[in-house]
């Protein structure tokens, strides 16, 4: 993560960032991050896939959500790009045909990379709370953990921490089982 501008960053500043770099504005400051590495991409894809099938398409699950990979969120002055986000269709009945979402998601997932951990935890999580996102997951692919947070009285409350290789049900998508082993790249044996 690199802080590019001190204060007052605009969308025009964000558009000047080179392709292949993730750019976000949090509390008026522009931050850039490299594209995710293989562990990050593996975990994000393995989370998005079953949620999309069961909750967006309704195959093997209840449906009722829009599940989106790396949506650009324009929430007040903040421009955020979570790894995955979801909106309940009861709140957003029509899928918007726009470049950026202006409606806060009901759920976000941030997969922590070594270069983005501080940004995700220290800046983006408070921003999601300010904008009323109800649920958040923090996924640590190196630690093989998923931390689940729910917004209660404008503050994040830890609901659960899931780890390891088992099969589990994770809030707010506990209608389906998620095999945690699918999220993690195998560890290389010591040389």
N, C-alpha and C positions, 0 to 999 in steps of 0.2 A: 504494500500500500504506500502510495506517495501522496502527500498533500501538495496540490499544485498552486492553489490560490489562497491568500489569507482570508479575506472576507468579501462578501458581495458577489460571489460567482453566479453566473447566469447560464441559461440554457445555451446561449451562443458560445460561451467558454467551453461547455461540455462538447459541443459539436466540433470544436477545433482539435479534440483529442484524436490521435491516430487510430485507424481501424485496428482491431485486434487487442484493444485495451478496454477494460471495463471502466467507465467513468460515472461517478455519482456525486451529487451535491447534498451534503448534510449540514444543516444549520449554516448555510451560506458559504461553506467551504467545499472546493472541488477536490475529490480524491480519485486517484486512478489506481488500478490494479491490473496485473497481467492476467491473461486468460487462464482459466483453471488448469491445473495439472491433471495427470491421469487418475490419481486417487480421488481427487475432488470430483472429476467428471464421472467416474464410475459410481460413486456414492449417490450423486445427484440423479443420474440416469436410473439407477436401481430403485430410488425412492419414487421418482416421477412416474415410471412405467406402471406399477400396480395401482397407484392412486388414479392415474389417468383412466386406466381400463375400468376400474370399479366405481369411481366416483364421477368422472366426467362422462364416460361412455355408458356406464351402468352395466358393464359385463362382469358378472360375478360379484356385484356389489349394489348398493342402493342408488347410485347416481346422485344427482342433485347438486353437483359442484362444477365449476369451471376450474381445471387444473392447468396452469400455464408455466412453461419453462422460461426462466430469465425474463419476466415481464419488466418493462420500464414503468415505474410508478411515479407519477407527478402528484405528490401529496403536499399541498401548501407550497412552501419554498423548497422542500426536500425533493430530490430526484433520486430514487433508490432502485436498485436492481437485485432483488432477492434471487437465489438460485431457482426456487420454485415458489409459486403462490397459488392460493385457491380462494375462490369466491363462491359462496352459497347462491344457488340459482334463485332461491326465494327472495334474496336481496338484490340480485342482478339477473333478472330473467332473460335478458337479451345479451348475447356476446357482442361487446363493442368492436366495431371495425375501425380502430384507431391505432396510431403508432405507440401511444402511451395510455396507461390506465390512470384515471383520475379518481377512482373509487377505491378506498382502502380495502385490501383483501381481508378475508376472515382468518386466513392462515398464511404464514410464510415459513420457508425453510432456508436456513443458511448453512451451507457446508463450509466448515472452517478450513482454510488453507493457511500455511505458515505466513503467507504475505497478507492475508486479509483478516486474521483472527481478531486483532485489536479493533479494526474498523467495524467488523460485524458485531462484536460483543459490546464495545464501549460507545459506539456512536449510532449504529443502525438499530440495535435493540431498543434504546431509548426513543429513537425516532418512530419506530413501529408502535410503541406504547403511546406516544403523543398523538398519533393518528388513529388510535383505537383499534388496531389489529388485535383480534381476540386470542389467537393461538400462534405460537412460534416454536419451531424446532431448531436446535443447534446440533449439527452433526459433526462429530470429530472423527474423521476417517482413520487417523493414526491411532486414536485411543479406542476405536470401535464402539463409540457411544452415541446415543441420541438423547439430548436433554429436551424435555417437553415443558413449555411454559404456557400459562394461561393468564390473560390480563384480568386482574381483580382489583377494583377500585383504583384504576389507572396505574397499577404496578404489576410487574411480572411476578407470578407465583410459580415455583417449580412444582409441577404435577408429578413428574416421574423422570427417572433416568434409566434408559435401556442400554444394555451392553451385551457383548459377546456374539455368539453365533446362532442363538435360538430363534424360534418363531414366536412372534408376539403380536399383540394388538395395541396400537398406539393412538392415543387421543389426538385430534377429534375424529380420526379415521379408524376407530376401533371396531367397525363393522367387518373388517377383513383382517386376515393374518398377514404379517410381513416377515419374511425370512431374513433376519439380520445378516446372515452369512453372505447373502447376495450383494450386500452393500460394500463389502471390504475386499480389497485386493489381498491375495495371500501374502503373508510375510515371507521374506527371503530368509533362508536359514543362515546363521552366522557363518562367515568364511573361516 
